[in-house]
Amino acid sequence: MKVFVAGGTGAVGRPSLPLLVAAGHEVTAVARGPAKQAQVEAAGAIPVAVDLFDAAAVAAAVTGHDAVVNLATNIPSIGRAARASGWTVNDRLRREASAHLVDAALAAGAGRFVQESITFTYPESGDRWIDAATATPEPTAVTESTLAAQAEVERFTAAGGTGVVLRFGMFYGPGSSHTATMLRMARWGLAYCGGAPGGYTSSIHVDDAATAVVAALGVPAGVYDVVDDRPLTRRQYADALATAAGRRRYVRGPGRVLRWGGAQAALLLRSQRVSNRRFREAAGWAPRWRGADEGLAALEAVSPDPGGPVAPSSGPASP
Ligand SMILES: NC(=O)c1ccc[n+]([C@@H]2O[C@H](COP(=O)([O-])OP(=O)(O)OC[C@H]3O[C@@H](n4cnc5c(N)ncnc54)[C@H](OP(=O)(O)O)[C@@H]3O)[C@@H](O)[C@H]2O)c1
């Protein structure tokens, strides 16, 4: 299949490209600048420089492809997330770029469209298992655009294509700047986990998110949750971060740090125990890392540079 990927150079896009190529697809990926072009080429994909906010350029780039995968986001750093202005580009990507990509996919006669989304918009659900079939998103101002992107996917499906929305849990893993920040904070004894210590956070290792992207090329149209098998409580997550950072446990309790995030971070205070059952059944997919405690523990070789990257270890054998 000829697959066009937007966001193929990001935290999930980067591990997705070589997997898509290995699965036998001919992959084109958006690359902004020479370094990203080289990154895309190293993954075995074809780089294309295109501005996602330029509808005509997107249409030209997507022509000839059988499927479009949109993983483009611009999530602000933890420091910038408290300001609504930090989310402007991300909103535009989810509203405008998604619309341009759907228009382009329809014009190209592509049969499939896969759109990145998030599970964080689900309501506070205590310890109840939830998923797209049982919970209705209650987004905040900065996450309403996820529903706009979903509406574009539904437009694609209504026009006869197969539109797939992947609601990902909280990413962690190599290449995630947020993971590097959380581990740095954990080394200082601070837990970047808001809400009640007994509330749940649903996560997904970026490498497992990447295998889900490949699997999404074969599922029926719909909205799916891509999370690991064992959502952790905030306390468990904080302890897992502390352990990965080389501390015995966190010093400051969950909840304090996220207050810096203000109203924008409010939805990260909710307890969300999200089930991956529907995607497992539809795709035959399973995460390698069943819980973030396992995946974080495998993130050895955390750079001694406080701002440095997080490198992967070989990890345990697949379950
Ligand atoms: N579900 C989640 O938990 C979740 C979701 C998204 C992000 N995050 C986290 O947030 C951190 C930062 O996120 P991020 O949004 O920068 O994600 P990212 O995964 O690092 O990058 C997103 C992708 O979108 C592309 N992109 C961004 N703006 C673009 C634009 N205007 N035009 C074309 N492409 C554009 C990027 O291209 P370039 O490489 O050229 O910048 C990149 O390929 C990441 O470390 C990630 O862990 C978490």
The ligand as a Gaussian input file, in Angstrom:
#p B3LYP/6-31G(d) Opt

LIG

0 1
 N       -0.932000      10.959000      23.634000
 C        0.060000      11.631000      24.176000
 O        0.453000      11.435000      25.328000
 C        0.820000      12.638000      23.352000
 C        0.359000      13.072000      22.107000
 C        1.162000      13.944000      21.380000
 C        2.375000      14.363000      21.909000
 N        2.760000      13.926000      23.133000
 C        4.040000      14.295000      23.723000
 O        4.301000      15.644000      23.593000
 C        5.667000      15.856000      23.262000
 C        5.756000      16.934000      22.233000
 O        4.762000      16.647000      21.295000
 P        4.700000      17.055000      19.792000
 O        3.330000      17.398000      19.487000
 O        5.821000      17.985000      19.406000
 O        4.883000      15.650000      19.191000
 P        5.964000      14.895000      18.463000
 O        5.439000      13.526000      18.467000
 O        7.322000      15.118000      18.972000
 O        5.909000      15.523000      16.958000
 C        4.732000      15.615000      16.237000
 C        4.915000      15.493000      14.744000
 O        4.100000      16.492000      14.117000
 C        4.900000      17.266000      13.245000
 N        4.475000      18.655000      13.227000
 C        4.290000      19.478000      14.274000
 N        3.906000      20.688000      13.836000
 C        3.851000      20.611000      12.484000
 C        3.508000      21.517000      11.452000
 N        3.162000      22.777000      11.709000
 N        3.564000      21.097000      10.180000
 C        3.943000      19.827000       9.905000
 N        4.251000      18.916000      10.830000
 C        4.209000      19.310000      12.101000
 C        6.296000      17.164000      13.797000
 O        7.217000      17.522000      12.804000
 P        8.701000      17.994000      13.188000
 O        9.443000      16.743000      13.554000
 O        9.203000      18.629000      11.966000
 O        8.554000      18.936000      14.335000
 C        6.336000      15.730000      14.207000
 O        6.530000      14.905000      13.099000
 C        6.189000      14.540000      22.734000
 O        7.363000      14.241000      23.413000
 C        5.142000      13.533000      23.027000
 O        5.600000      12.552000      23.931000
 C        2.006000      13.080000      23.857000

